[in-house]
Structure formats: structure tokens, C-alpha cells
Amino acid sequence: MYDTEYAPNENSAPVNAPKWAKISYKGSLKHLVEKYSANREEEDDDKSQEDDNKSQENDNKSQENDNKSQENDNKSQENDNKSQENDNKSQENDNKSQENDNKSQENDDATGGERNEDQEKEQDEEVDNRKKRKKRSVSLVSEEYDSSNSSKSVG
């Protein structure tokens, strides 16, 4: 049976120690283990601190991104609200235009008979004027024709 206890002030490696433990062995094995463990804990603490710092940086970046996203969302909401206001104003303008069109139609309906009669008179007068101009131009052409024929027969 092996003794698992370390001897106080041990200067050489225990007899049953593995070869890697015996190479350049100085002092107590317990002392080496404690020394290694202390260094290991410091390294672990340093790594933990670095990991914590990185985590904190990542958290800060995430928070910044969240804030930017929130700002963008707020801007989008403001733009949506402005668009809605513009849509509402356009709708109001469309409604006013529709009301004006309706009033205009009512006025046209109320005065429609008079306007139609006036328009018919104007159209009739225009047709009569065209007919008169056509007769004049035909008579002028026929006079020229007659005069050119009479001058040929004289000559």
C-alpha cells in the first residue's frame, strides 16, 4: 500500500513517483502542486476577466444596436404618421372636390335647360354662318369661271 501523505520538508521525489515527476525534482511535490495550482488559478482568473470584459463589450455593442434600431423604428413611425396625415389631407381634399363637383352638377342640372337652348342657338348660328360663307365662295368661284369662259369666247 502506498502512502498518499506528503512528508514535511521533502527534498527528493517519492520512490513510487512517475518519471516525469522525478525529472529536475527539487523540494516537495506538494509545493509544486500548490505552485502550479496558484498559477493556474491566476491564469483562469485572467481569462475569466478577459471573457467578462469581452462579454461586457458585446453587451454594450448589442445595447448600442438596440438603441439604433429603436431610433430607426421611431423615425419609421414618425414617417408613417406623416404619411397618414398626408393621406388624410388628400382624402379631405378629395372630399371637398367631390362636394364641389356635386354642387356644380346641381347647378348644371338647375340651369341645364337654359344652357342647352343657348348652346343650340349658338350652334345653329354657326351652321348658318358656314352655309353663307360656302354660298359666297361658290358664287365667287362661279363668277370667276363665268368671266374666264366669256373672255375665251371673245378672244
VMD Tcl script that builds the backbone (N, CA, C; Angstrom):
set m [mol new atoms 465]
animate dup $m
set s [atomselect $m all]
$s set {name element resname resid chain x y z} {
  {N N MET 1 A 0.822 -1.166 0.000}
  {CA C MET 1 A 0.000 0.000 0.000}
  {C C MET 1 A 0.876 1.242 0.000}
  {N N TYR 2 A 0.380 2.260 -0.730}
  {CA C TYR 2 A 1.169 3.475 -0.881}
  {C C TYR 2 A 0.711 4.533 0.101}
  {N N ASP 3 A 1.661 5.303 0.537}
  {CA C ASP 3 A 1.348 6.400 1.436}
  {C C ASP 3 A 1.003 7.617 0.595}
  {N N THR 4 A -0.181 8.213 0.788}
  {CA C THR 4 A -0.628 9.352 -0.021}
  {C C THR 4 A -0.307 10.677 0.632}
  {N N GLU 5 A 0.211 10.640 1.805}
  {CA C GLU 5 A 0.558 11.869 2.514}
  {C C GLU 5 A 1.934 12.340 2.105}
  {N N TYR 6 A 2.079 13.683 2.032}
  {CA C TYR 6 A 3.388 14.252 1.729}
  {C C TYR 6 A 4.188 14.354 3.009}
  {N N ALA 7 A 5.463 14.137 2.840}
  {CA C ALA 7 A 6.347 14.261 4.001}
  {C C ALA 7 A 6.743 15.718 4.146}
  {N N PRO 8 A 6.794 16.230 5.381}
  {CA C PRO 8 A 7.237 17.609 5.548}
  {C C PRO 8 A 8.710 17.740 5.189}
  {N N ASN 9 A 9.044 18.873 4.535}
  {CA C ASN 9 A 10.411 19.163 4.117}
  {C C ASN 9 A 10.992 18.088 3.201}
  {N N GLU 10 A 10.199 17.581 2.353}
  {CA C GLU 10 A 10.623 16.521 1.422}
  {C C GLU 10 A 11.575 17.136 0.398}
  {N N ASN 11 A 12.719 16.497 0.137}
  {CA C ASN 11 A 13.716 17.032 -0.777}
  {C C ASN 11 A 13.889 16.190 -2.029}
  {N N SER 12 A 13.388 15.026 -2.013}
  {CA C SER 12 A 13.517 14.178 -3.196}
  {C C SER 12 A 12.158 13.585 -3.530}
  {N N ALA 13 A 12.064 13.129 -4.744}
  {CA C ALA 13 A 10.789 12.576 -5.198}
  {C C ALA 13 A 10.512 11.269 -4.490}
  {N N PRO 14 A 9.249 11.013 -4.218}
  {CA C PRO 14 A 8.917 9.733 -3.607}
  {C C PRO 14 A 9.367 8.590 -4.519}
  {N N VAL 15 A 9.616 7.483 -3.938}
  {CA C VAL 15 A 10.140 6.336 -4.661}
  {C C VAL 15 A 9.195 5.891 -5.762}
  {N N ASN 16 A 7.914 5.890 -5.497}
  {CA C ASN 16 A 6.943 5.397 -6.466}
  {C C ASN 16 A 6.417 6.503 -7.408}
  {N N ALA 17 A 7.022 7.666 -7.409}
  {CA C ALA 17 A 6.571 8.775 -8.259}
  {C C ALA 17 A 6.888 8.471 -9.710}
  {N N PRO 18 A 6.068 8.915 -10.634}
  {CA C PRO 18 A 6.349 8.675 -12.059}
  {C C PRO 18 A 7.593 9.440 -12.495}
  {N N LYS 19 A 8.156 9.007 -13.653}
  {CA C LYS 19 A 9.418 9.577 -14.120}
  {C C LYS 19 A 9.292 11.080 -14.376}
  {N N TRP 20 A 8.164 11.532 -14.945}
  {CA C TRP 20 A 8.022 12.966 -15.262}
  {C C TRP 20 A 8.065 13.808 -14.005}
  {N N ALA 21 A 7.659 13.212 -12.867}
  {CA C ALA 21 A 7.686 13.953 -11.604}
  {C C ALA 21 A 9.090 13.962 -11.006}
  {N N LYS 22 A 9.911 12.969 -11.354}
  {CA C LYS 22 A 11.237 12.863 -10.761}
  {C C LYS 22 A 12.257 13.759 -11.469}
  {N N ILE 23 A 12.002 14.093 -12.742}
  {CA C ILE 23 A 12.969 14.889 -13.507}
  {C C ILE 23 A 13.060 16.273 -12.888}
  {N N SER 24 A 14.255 16.734 -12.687}
  {CA C SER 24 A 14.579 18.008 -12.041}
  {C C SER 24 A 13.662 18.294 -10.864}
  {N N TYR 25 A 13.550 17.304 -10.022}
  {CA C TYR 25 A 12.710 17.406 -8.819}
  {C C TYR 25 A 13.477 18.099 -7.740}
  {N N LYS 26 A 12.866 19.176 -7.244}
  {CA C LYS 26 A 13.507 19.878 -6.123}
  {C C LYS 26 A 12.419 20.214 -5.133}
  {N N GLY 27 A 12.549 19.848 -3.977}
  {CA C GLY 27 A 11.608 20.187 -2.935}
  {C C GLY 27 A 10.386 19.295 -2.934}
  {N N SER 28 A 9.377 19.757 -2.290}
  {CA C SER 28 A 8.174 18.980 -2.043}
  {C C SER 28 A 7.271 18.945 -3.272}
  {N N LEU 29 A 6.733 17.765 -3.535}
  {CA C LEU 29 A 5.766 17.612 -4.612}
  {C C LEU 29 A 4.522 18.431 -4.300}
  {N N LYS 30 A 4.188 18.464 -3.016}
  {CA C LYS 30 A 3.039 19.247 -2.598}
  {C C LYS 30 A 3.257 20.722 -2.950}
  {N N HIS 31 A 4.490 21.197 -2.744}
  {CA C HIS 31 A 4.810 22.584 -3.041}
  {C C HIS 31 A 4.638 22.858 -4.546}
  {N N LEU 32 A 5.101 21.932 -5.399}
  {CA C LEU 32 A 4.944 22.109 -6.841}
  {C C LEU 32 A 3.466 22.144 -7.246}
  {N N VAL 33 A 2.707 21.241 -6.662}
  {CA C VAL 33 A 1.274 21.190 -6.980}
  {C C VAL 33 A 0.604 22.484 -6.576}
  {N N GLU 34 A 0.920 22.979 -5.392}
  {CA C GLU 34 A 0.314 24.236 -4.937}
  {C C GLU 34 A 0.746 25.402 -5.820}
  {N N LYS 35 A 2.058 25.385 -6.194}
  {CA C LYS 35 A 2.568 26.459 -7.037}
  {C C LYS 35 A 1.870 26.436 -8.403}
  {N N TYR 36 A 1.759 25.264 -8.983}
  {CA C TYR 36 A 1.107 25.121 -10.278}
  {C C TYR 36 A -0.365 25.519 -10.177}
  {N N SER 37 A -1.009 25.075 -9.121}
  {CA C SER 37 A -2.426 25.390 -8.932}
  {C C SER 37 A -2.635 26.886 -8.779}
  {N N ALA 38 A -1.743 27.559 -8.066}
  {CA C ALA 38 A -1.866 29.005 -7.874}
  {C C ALA 38 A -1.706 29.726 -9.203}
  {N N ASN 39 A -0.703 29.309 -9.998}
  {CA C ASN 39 A -0.516 29.915 -11.326}
  {C C ASN 39 A -1.717 29.657 -12.218}
  {N N ARG 40 A -2.208 28.456 -12.115}
  {CA C ARG 40 A -3.366 28.066 -12.943}
  {C C ARG 40 A -4.591 28.910 -12.568}
  {N N GLU 41 A -4.779 29.127 -11.286}
  {CA C GLU 41 A -5.909 29.940 -10.839}
  {C C GLU 41 A -5.776 31.375 -11.319}
  {N N GLU 42 A -4.528 31.917 -11.274}
  {CA C GLU 42 A -4.312 33.278 -11.750}
  {C C GLU 42 A -4.610 33.369 -13.249}
  {N N GLU 43 A -4.138 32.356 -14.005}
  {CA C GLU 43 A -4.411 32.338 -15.436}
  {C C GLU 43 A -5.914 32.240 -15.686}
  {N N ASP 44 A -6.564 31.363 -14.923}
  {CA C ASP 44 A -8.013 31.222 -15.065}
  {C C ASP 44 A -8.724 32.526 -14.721}
  {N N ASP 45 A -8.232 33.197 -13.652}
  {CA C ASP 45 A -8.837 34.477 -13.272}
  {C C ASP 45 A -8.646 35.516 -14.371}
  {N N ASP 46 A -7.421 35.538 -14.937}
  {CA C ASP 46 A -7.157 36.479 -16.025}
  {C C ASP 46 A -8.059 36.195 -17.223}
  {N N LYS 47 A -8.175 34.918 -17.576}
  {CA C LYS 47 A -9.038 34.545 -18.707}
  {C C LYS 47 A -10.492 34.874 -18.407}
  {N N SER 48 A -10.885 34.616 -17.172}
  {CA C SER 48 A -12.260 34.945 -16.790}
  {C C SER 48 A -12.505 36.446 -16.895}
  {N N GLN 49 A -11.519 37.216 -16.454}
  {CA C GLN 49 A -11.658 38.671 -16.532}
  {C C GLN 49 A -11.723 39.126 -17.991}
  {N N GLU 50 A -10.872 38.546 -18.841}
  {CA C GLU 50 A -10.904 38.878 -20.262}
  {C C GLU 50 A -12.251 38.500 -20.868}
  {N N ASP 51 A -12.738 37.308 -20.525}
  {CA C ASP 51 A -14.041 36.867 -21.023}
  {C C ASP 51 A -15.155 37.803 -20.544}
  {N N ASP 52 A -15.063 38.196 -19.281}
  {CA C ASP 52 A -16.057 39.128 -18.746}
  {C C ASP 52 A -16.016 40.460 -19.493}
  {N N ASN 53 A -14.777 40.935 -19.754}
  {CA C ASN 53 A -14.630 42.198 -20.477}
  {C C ASN 53 A -15.205 42.096 -21.889}
  {N N LYS 54 A -14.901 40.973 -22.552}
  {CA C LYS 54 A -15.438 40.770 -23.899}
  {C C LYS 54 A -16.962 40.681 -23.863}
  {N N SER 55 A -17.481 39.995 -22.889}
  {CA C SER 55 A -18.932 39.892 -22.752}
  {C C SER 55 A -19.555 41.267 -22.527}
  {N N GLN 56 A -18.880 42.060 -21.697}
  {CA C GLN 56 A -19.384 43.413 -21.430}
  {C C GLN 56 A -19.353 44.260 -22.706}
  {N N GLU 57 A -18.255 44.151 -23.467}
  {CA C GLU 57 A -18.163 44.883 -24.739}
  {C C GLU 57 A -19.270 44.450 -25.690}
  {N N ASN 58 A -19.486 43.131 -25.771}
  {CA C ASN 58 A -20.549 42.621 -26.636}
  {C C ASN 58 A -21.921 43.112 -26.174}
  {N N ASP 59 A -22.109 43.116 -24.863}
  {CA C ASP 59 A -23.376 43.626 -24.329}
  {C C ASP 59 A -23.561 45.101 -24.677}
  {N N ASN 60 A -22.470 45.870 -24.567}
  {CA C ASN 60 A -22.546 47.294 -24.900}
  {C C ASN 60 A -22.874 47.497 -26.382}
  {N N LYS 61 A -22.215 46.707 -27.243}
  {CA C LYS 61 A -22.491 46.803 -28.676}
  {C C LYS 61 A -23.935 46.417 -28.972}
  {N N SER 62 A -24.395 45.371 -28.317}
  {CA C SER 62 A -25.788 44.955 -28.513}
  {C C SER 62 A -26.748 46.059 -28.073}
  {N N GLN 63 A -26.417 46.693 -26.957}
  {CA C GLN 63 A -27.263 47.783 -26.464}
  {C C GLN 63 A -27.261 48.948 -27.456}
  {N N GLU 64 A -26.074 49.275 -27.999}
  {CA C GLU 64 A -25.997 50.344 -28.996}
  {C C GLU 64 A -26.837 49.999 -30.222}
  {N N ASN 65 A -26.722 48.746 -30.677}
  {CA C ASN 65 A -27.514 48.313 -31.828}
  {C C ASN 65 A -29.006 48.376 -31.524}
  {N N ASP 66 A -29.372 47.965 -30.319}
  {CA C ASP 66 A -30.780 48.041 -29.922}
  {C C ASP 66 A -31.259 49.487 -29.915}
  {N N ASN 67 A -30.394 50.395 -29.415}
  {CA C ASN 67 A -30.768 51.811 -29.387}
  {C C ASN 67 A -30.936 52.360 -30.800}
  {N N LYS 68 A -29.996 51.987 -31.694}
  {CA C LYS 68 A -30.099 52.438 -33.082}
  {C C LYS 68 A -31.374 51.887 -33.730}
  {N N SER 69 A -31.661 50.638 -33.456}
  {CA C SER 69 A -32.878 50.034 -34.006}
  {C C SER 69 A -34.111 50.759 -33.482}
  {N N GLN 70 A -34.084 51.098 -32.224}
  {CA C GLN 70 A -35.213 51.826 -31.638}
  {C C GLN 70 A -35.362 53.203 -32.288}
  {N N GLU 71 A -34.220 53.883 -32.505}
  {CA C GLU 71 A -34.267 55.186 -33.166}
  {C C GLU 71 A -34.846 55.046 -34.576}
  {N N ASN 72 A -34.393 54.016 -35.302}
  {CA C ASN 72 A -34.917 53.784 -36.652}
  {C C ASN 72 A -36.404 53.471 -36.616}
  {N N ASP 73 A -36.804 52.678 -35.640}
  {CA C ASP 73 A -38.229 52.371 -35.503}
  {C C ASP 73 A -39.028 53.642 -35.230}
  {N N ASN 74 A -38.468 54.506 -34.365}
  {CA C ASN 74 A -39.162 55.761 -34.060}
  {C C ASN 74 A -39.274 56.637 -35.303}
  {N N LYS 75 A -38.187 56.727 -36.080}
  {CA C LYS 75 A -38.218 57.519 -37.312}
  {C C LYS 75 A -39.237 56.942 -38.289}
  {N N SER 76 A -39.246 55.624 -38.396}
  {CA C SER 76 A -40.219 54.983 -39.283}
  {C C SER 76 A -41.642 55.281 -38.833}
  {N N GLN 77 A -41.860 55.256 -37.542}
  {CA C GLN 77 A -43.189 55.553 -37.008}
  {C C GLN 77 A -43.568 56.996 -37.319}
  {N N GLU 78 A -42.605 57.921 -37.153}
  {CA C GLU 78 A -42.875 59.326 -37.472}
  {C C GLU 78 A -43.227 59.479 -38.950}
  {N N ASN 79 A -42.453 58.797 -39.815}
  {CA C ASN 79 A -42.741 58.863 -41.248}
  {C C ASN 79 A -44.106 58.272 -41.565}
  {N N ASP 80 A -44.437 57.173 -40.906}
  {CA C ASP 80 A -45.761 56.573 -41.109}
  {C C ASP 80 A -46.859 57.538 -40.671}
  {N N ASN 81 A -46.631 58.209 -39.544}
  {CA C ASN 81 A -47.628 59.179 -39.068}
  {C C ASN 81 A -47.788 60.333 -40.048}
  {N N LYS 82 A -46.650 60.837 -40.578}
  {CA C LYS 82 A -46.715 61.918 -41.563}
  {C C LYS 82 A -47.442 61.459 -42.818}
  {N N SER 83 A -47.137 60.251 -43.248}
  {CA C SER 83 A -47.813 59.709 -44.430}
  {C C SER 83 A -49.314 59.599 -44.180}
  {N N GLN 84 A -49.671 59.175 -42.987}
  {CA C GLN 84 A -51.085 59.054 -42.656}
  {C C GLN 84 A -51.752 60.427 -42.663}
  {N N GLU 85 A -51.047 61.422 -42.104}
  {CA C GLU 85 A -51.590 62.784 -42.107}
  {C C GLU 85 A -51.780 63.274 -43.537}
  {N N ASN 86 A -50.778 63.025 -44.392}
  {CA C ASN 86 A -50.891 63.431 -45.792}
  {C C ASN 86 A -52.041 62.713 -46.486}
  {N N ASP 87 A -52.179 61.432 -46.187}
  {CA C ASP 87 A -53.295 60.679 -46.759}
  {C C ASP 87 A -54.633 61.263 -46.305}
  {N N ASN 88 A -54.698 61.624 -45.032}
  {CA C ASN 88 A -55.938 62.217 -44.510}
  {C C ASN 88 A -56.235 63.543 -45.197}
  {N N LYS 89 A -55.189 64.388 -45.368}
  {CA C LYS 89 A -55.383 65.667 -46.045}
  {C C LYS 89 A -55.824 65.455 -47.489}
  {N N SER 90 A -55.203 64.494 -48.156}
  {CA C SER 90 A -55.592 64.185 -49.532}
  {C C SER 90 A -57.045 63.731 -49.588}
  {N N GLN 91 A -57.423 62.931 -48.620}
  {CA C GLN 91 A -58.802 62.460 -48.580}
  {C C GLN 91 A -59.758 63.630 -48.364}
  {N N GLU 92 A -59.382 64.551 -47.469}
  {CA C GLU 92 A -60.209 65.737 -47.239}
  {C C GLU 92 A -60.331 66.557 -48.517}
  {N N ASN 93 A -59.204 66.740 -49.215}
  {CA C ASN 93 A -59.235 67.486 -50.471}
  {C C ASN 93 A -60.099 66.783 -51.510}
  {N N ASP 94 A -59.976 65.466 -51.568}
  {CA C ASP 94 A -60.815 64.705 -52.499}
  {C C ASP 94 A -62.295 64.871 -52.147}
  {N N ASN 95 A -62.588 64.851 -50.847}
  {CA C ASN 95 A -63.981 65.026 -50.424}
  {C C ASN 95 A -64.494 66.416 -50.803}
  {N N LYS 96 A -63.647 67.453 -50.594}
  {CA C LYS 96 A -64.051 68.808 -50.960}
  {C C LYS 96 A -64.260 68.914 -52.464}
  {N N SER 97 A -63.361 68.314 -53.229}
  {CA C SER 97 A -63.516 68.336 -54.686}
  {C C SER 97 A -64.803 67.640 -55.095}
  {N N GLN 98 A -65.087 66.538 -54.440}
  {CA C GLN 98 A -66.326 65.808 -54.747}
  {C C GLN 98 A -67.548 66.664 -54.418}
  {N N GLU 99 A -67.490 67.355 -53.263}
  {CA C GLU 99 A -68.596 68.245 -52.894}
  {C C GLU 99 A -68.761 69.347 -53.927}
  {N N ASN 100 A -67.639 69.935 -54.361}
  {CA C ASN 100 A -67.708 70.984 -55.374}
  {C C ASN 100 A -68.262 70.443 -56.690}
  {N N ASP 101 A -67.831 69.246 -57.064}
  {CA C ASP 101 A -68.360 68.628 -58.284}
  {C C ASP 101 A -69.857 68.398 -58.162}
  {N N ASN 102 A -70.282 67.945 -56.976}
  {CA C ASN 102 A -71.710 67.711 -56.762}
  {C C ASN 102 A -72.496 69.017 -56.856}
  {N N LYS 103 A -71.959 70.080 -56.221}
  {CA C LYS 103 A -72.630 71.381 -56.293}
  {C C LYS 103 A -72.681 71.887 -57.724}
  {N N SER 104 A -71.588 71.717 -58.431}
  {CA C SER 104 A -71.531 72.147 -59.823}
  {C C SER 104 A -72.543 71.365 -60.656}
  {N N GLN 105 A -72.642 70.081 -60.391}
  {CA C GLN 105 A -73.608 69.253 -61.114}
  {C C GLN 105 A -75.037 69.697 -60.803}
  {N N GLU 106 A -75.280 70.022 -59.525}
  {CA C GLU 106 A -76.607 70.517 -59.147}
  {C C GLU 106 A -76.915 71.821 -59.875}
  {N N ASN 107 A -75.916 72.708 -59.947}
  {CA C ASN 107 A -76.115 73.970 -60.667}
  {C C ASN 107 A -76.362 73.716 -62.146}
  {N N ASP 108 A -75.610 72.782 -62.714}
  {CA C ASP 108 A -75.820 72.442 -64.123}
  {C C ASP 108 A -77.214 71.874 -64.336}
  {N N ASP 109 A -77.628 71.026 -63.409}
  {CA C ASP 109 A -78.967 70.438 -63.530}
  {C C ASP 109 A -80.037 71.518 -63.420}
  {N N ALA 110 A -79.808 72.487 -62.533}
  {CA C ALA 110 A -80.803 73.540 -62.324}
  {C C ALA 110 A -80.871 74.472 -63.532}
  {N N THR 111 A -79.749 74.775 -64.148}
  {CA C THR 111 A -79.721 75.704 -65.281}
  {C C THR 111 A -79.509 74.979 -66.595}
  {N N GLY 112 A -79.612 73.672 -66.565}
  {CA C GLY 112 A -79.317 72.863 -67.753}
  {C C GLY 112 A -80.188 73.199 -68.942}
  {N N GLY 113 A -81.504 73.420 -68.759}
  {CA C GLY 113 A -82.404 73.709 -69.871}
  {C C GLY 113 A -82.014 74.999 -70.561}
  {N N GLU 114 A -81.732 76.030 -69.799}
  {CA C GLU 114 A -81.359 77.318 -70.371}
  {C C GLU 114 A -80.050 77.212 -71.132}
  {N N ARG 115 A -79.099 76.539 -70.576}
  {CA C ARG 115 A -77.801 76.407 -71.226}
  {C C ARG 115 A -77.926 75.628 -72.520}
  {N N ASN 116 A -78.709 74.553 -72.493}
  {CA C ASN 116 A -78.871 73.758 -73.704}
  {C C ASN 116 A -79.506 74.587 -74.823}
  {N N GLU 117 A -80.483 75.386 -74.485}
  {CA C GLU 117 A -81.121 76.221 -75.503}
  {C C GLU 117 A -80.134 77.228 -76.065}
  {N N ASP 118 A -79.338 77.846 -75.177}
  {CA C ASP 118 A -78.333 78.801 -75.636}
  {C C ASP 118 A -77.304 78.115 -76.532}
  {N N GLN 119 A -76.900 76.942 -76.143}
  {CA C GLN 119 A -75.917 76.216 -76.945}
  {C C GLN 119 A -76.493 75.857 -78.307}
  {N N GLU 120 A -77.752 75.433 -78.345}
  {CA C GLU 120 A -78.381 75.095 -79.618}
  {C C GLU 120 A -78.468 76.316 -80.527}
  {N N LYS 121 A -78.800 77.474 -79.963}
  {CA C LYS 121 A -78.869 78.699 -80.761}
  {C C LYS 121 A -77.503 79.041 -81.332}
  {N N GLU 122 A -76.473 78.934 -80.496}
  {CA C GLU 122 A -75.116 79.223 -80.953}
  {C C GLU 122 A -74.709 78.276 -82.071}
  {N N GLN 123 A -75.033 77.005 -81.913}
  {CA C GLN 123 A -74.679 76.024 -82.936}
  {C C GLN 123 A -75.433 76.310 -84.237}
  {N N ASP 124 A -76.698 76.627 -84.114}
  {CA C ASP 124 A -77.489 76.940 -85.312}
  {C C ASP 124 A -76.923 78.148 -86.038}
  {N N GLU 125 A -76.569 79.191 -85.272}
  {CA C GLU 125 A -75.998 80.389 -85.885}
  {C C GLU 125 A -74.684 80.069 -86.579}
  {N N GLU 126 A -73.874 79.240 -85.949}
  {CA C GLU 126 A -72.599 78.871 -86.545}
  {C C GLU 126 A -72.810 78.106 -87.847}
  {N N VAL 127 A -73.782 77.201 -87.865}
  {CA C VAL 127 A -74.087 76.437 -89.087}
  {C C VAL 127 A -74.573 77.387 -90.195}
  {N N ASP 128 A -75.425 78.321 -89.812}
  {CA C ASP 128 A -75.940 79.285 -90.802}
  {C C ASP 128 A -74.785 80.109 -91.384}
  {N N ASN 129 A -73.886 80.554 -90.500}
  {CA C ASN 129 A -72.747 81.341 -90.973}
  {C C ASN 129 A -71.879 80.530 -91.937}
  {N N ARG 130 A -71.670 79.276 -91.659}
  {CA C ARG 130 A -70.886 78.425 -92.552}
  {C C ARG 130 A -71.567 78.298 -93.918}
  {N N LYS 131 A -72.877 78.096 -93.870}
  {CA C LYS 131 A -73.618 77.954 -95.123}
  {C C LYS 131 A -73.494 79.230 -95.967}
  {N N LYS 132 A -73.593 80.401 -95.306}
  {CA C LYS 132 A -73.488 81.673 -96.023}
  {C C LYS 132 A -72.099 81.818 -96.637}
  {N N ARG 133 A -71.068 81.476 -95.885}
  {CA C ARG 133 A -69.707 81.589 -96.407}
  {C C ARG 133 A -69.512 80.660 -97.596}
  {N N LYS 134 A -70.089 79.452 -97.493}
  {CA C LYS 134 A -69.956 78.488 -98.575}
  {C C LYS 134 A -70.639 79.009 -99.835}
  {N N LYS 135 A -71.833 79.597 -99.669}
  {CA C LYS 135 A -72.550 80.145 -100.831}
  {C C LYS 135 A -71.731 81.258 -101.468}
  {N N ARG 136 A -71.131 82.116 -100.627}
  {CA C ARG 136 A -70.331 83.213 -101.153}
  {C C ARG 136 A -69.132 82.702 -101.932}
  {N N SER 137 A -68.445 81.719 -101.361}
  {CA C SER 137 A -67.266 81.218 -102.060}
  {C C SER 137 A -67.661 80.500 -103.343}
  {N N VAL 138 A -68.793 79.798 -103.346}
  {CA C VAL 138 A -69.256 79.128 -104.567}
  {C C VAL 138 A -69.628 80.174 -105.626}
  {N N SER 139 A -70.286 81.225 -105.179}
  {CA C SER 139 A -70.692 82.243 -106.149}
  {C C SER 139 A -69.467 82.973 -106.706}
  {N N LEU 140 A -68.452 83.189 -105.841}
  {CA C LEU 140 A -67.236 83.834 -106.322}
  {C C LEU 140 A -66.517 82.953 -107.342}
  {N N VAL 141 A -66.452 81.688 -107.049}
  {CA C VAL 141 A -65.795 80.754 -107.960}
  {C C VAL 141 A -66.559 80.691 -109.276}
  {N N SER 142 A -67.866 80.622 -109.208}
  {CA C SER 142 A -68.639 80.531 -110.450}
  {C C SER 142 A -68.555 81.833 -111.245}
  {N N GLU 143 A -68.461 82.984 -110.564}
  {CA C GLU 143 A -68.281 84.248 -111.283}
  {C C GLU 143 A -66.945 84.253 -112.003}
  {N N GLU 144 A -65.894 83.787 -111.319}
  {CA C GLU 144 A -64.590 83.733 -111.964}
  {C C GLU 144 A -64.622 82.792 -113.153}
  {N N TYR 145 A -65.312 81.683 -112.981}
  {CA C TYR 145 A -65.413 80.706 -114.059}
  {C C TYR 145 A -66.151 81.310 -115.254}
  {N N ASP 146 A -67.228 81.971 -114.923}
  {CA C ASP 146 A -68.020 82.607 -115.986}
  {C C ASP 146 A -67.198 83.658 -116.697}
  {N N SER 147 A -66.486 84.464 -115.942}
  {CA C SER 147 A -65.708 85.528 -116.574}
  {C C SER 147 A -64.558 84.962 -117.387}
  {N N SER 148 A -63.959 83.887 -116.953}
  {CA C SER 148 A -62.874 83.302 -117.742}
  {C C SER 148 A -63.419 82.657 -119.007}
  {N N ASN 149 A -64.597 82.095 -118.985}
  {CA C ASN 149 A -65.208 81.492 -120.165}
  {C C ASN 149 A -65.623 82.563 -121.150}
  {N N SER 150 A -66.120 83.666 -120.661}
  {CA C SER 150 A -66.571 84.730 -121.562}
  {C C SER 150 A -65.383 85.387 -122.228}
  {N N SER 151 A -64.243 85.502 -121.555}
  {CA C SER 151 A -63.076 86.103 -122.160}
  {C C SER 151 A -62.475 85.187 -123.201}
  {N N LYS 152 A -62.636 83.894 -123.047}
  {CA C LYS 152 A -62.129 82.951 -124.039}
  {C C LYS 152 A -62.989 83.008 -125.301}
  {N N SER 153 A -64.254 83.130 -125.103}
  {CA C SER 153 A -65.129 83.149 -126.278}
  {C C SER 153 A -64.971 84.473 -127.045}
  {N N VAL 154 A -64.590 85.547 -126.404}
  {CA C VAL 154 A -64.393 86.828 -127.057}
  {C C VAL 154 A -63.111 86.788 -127.863}
  {N N GLY 155 A -62.142 86.132 -127.410}
  {CA C GLY 155 A -60.825 86.159 -127.989}
  {C C GLY 155 A -60.579 85.227 -129.064}
}
mol reanalyze $m
mol bondsrecalc $m
mol representation Tube
mol addrep $m
